[in-house]
Amino acid sequence: MRLASVKDIPQIAALRMDMLSEVAEHLPPELPGAIEQYLYAHIPDGSCLCALMEEDGRIVAKAMACMGVSMPDENNLSGKYAILASVYTLPQYRGQGRMSRLLKELLKQAKEHGAYEVYAAPEKKAVPMYERLGFERADDQMIIKL
């Protein structure tokens, strides 16, 4: 388990396309380039944290925390937060606890980068895992305070 670097971006982008192809009917041909452009801009500057799990030299799971800042309030004086995105495990590696371990590490990293809250919009089948990690339901999303 580790955080991604620039050298991982082509593989991360390919895995994101795999994930999106499982849930979307149509993917625009420009999407792979747009994903890579985003990753090249935001992984180096730390505004996108991407945690990876590898087995036998291959990335088998990934999750991203896109960092942001909103208006500070009484609970979050910095206004820093993160949104989980692109949470994905290759089909043959699912159901074995990898993503839970990966998300624990990503939450730790988000906290170290100053995030006070982390938001997620998991698929229905993943909600129990998020609840085990400490997320609470809030309307159509889930949230955890770090």
N, C-alpha and C positions, 0 to 999 in steps of 0.2 A: 504494500500500500504506500502511495506517495503522491505528492502534488505534481501536476503536469508541468512540463516546460515547453518551450517553443518547438523543440524537436518532435513532440508528441502530437502537434496540431493536425497533421494530415490523418493520423489514425483516429483522433478524437472526432474530427469532422465526419469521417466515414461511419463511425459508430452512431453519431447523431443522425445521419441519414438512414441508417438501418432502423433506428428507433422510430423515426418519423414515418418510414415506409410501413411500419406495423400499424400505425394509427390514422394515417391520412390517405385519402383517395387519390389526390393529385399533388405532386411536388413540382414546383416550378424548376425548370432546368438551371436557373441562376442561383438556386438555393445553396448548393455546395460551396460556391464561391463566396456567397454572402456569409455563410457560417465561418469559413476560414478567415475572411477579412475581420470579422468580429473577434475571433480567437487571437489572431495576430495583434490586434489592437489592445485587447484586455487581459490576456494572460500575463504578458510581460510587466504591465503596470500594476498588477495585483487586484484589479477591479473585477476579475473573474477568477475565482479559485476553482480549480478542477482537480478532484481527487480521483486517482486511478487505482485499480487493483489488477495486478498482473499474475499470470500463471504461465510458466514455461515460456517467458519472454513475450507473451501476448496479452494485450489489455482485454480483460473479460468483463469489467464493470467500470462505470464512471459516473460521477455526479458533480454538478457545478453549483457554486454559490456565487451569484451575480451581486456584487456589492453596490449599495446605493446610500444616498443621504437624503433625509427628509427634514422637515421642520422639527427642531428639538421640542420635546415636551417634558412634562414633569417626571416621566419615567425613563426617558431616553435623552439625556442632555446633549449627546453628540449628534443625535438624529441618524446614526449609522444603522443599517439593516442589511439583510441579505435575502435574496429570493433563490430558492433551489430550482434548478433547471436541468434538463437533459439527464435525468436520473435513469440509468439503463444498465441492465445486465444481459449479456448474450444468453439466448434461450437455454442452451445446454448447461448453463452455470446457475440458473435460477433456483430459488427455494432452498438454498444451503447456507443462508446467513451472511453472504458476502456483502450485500447492500447495507445491511444493518451496521456492520463493522465500518464500511466505507463512509456512511453518513455520520457516524459518531466522530470519525476523524475530521470530516469536513466541518461539522459543527464546532469542533475544537479550533480548527483553523479560522473559521469565521469569527469566533470570539477573540482569538489572538489578533485579528485584523480590525477589531473594534466594533463588530456588529453586536447590537443589543438584542435584536429580534431576528428571527429567520422565518420566512413565510414559505409555504409549500402548497401545491395543488395536486396531491397524489391521485393516481387512479384508485378507484374504490377498493380494489383487491389489496392495495398497499396501505390503506388507512390503519389497520391494526399494527403494522410495523412502526409507522410514524407515532402512533399512540404509545407504544412501548418505549420509544426514544424520548418521550416527554412532550410531544406536540399535542396541542389542544385544538379542537374544532372551533372555527370562527367563520360562520356563514359558509361560503363555498370554498374555503381554504383552511389550512391549518397553520398554527403559529407556535413557536417556542421562544421563550425568553431565555437568553444565555446569562 
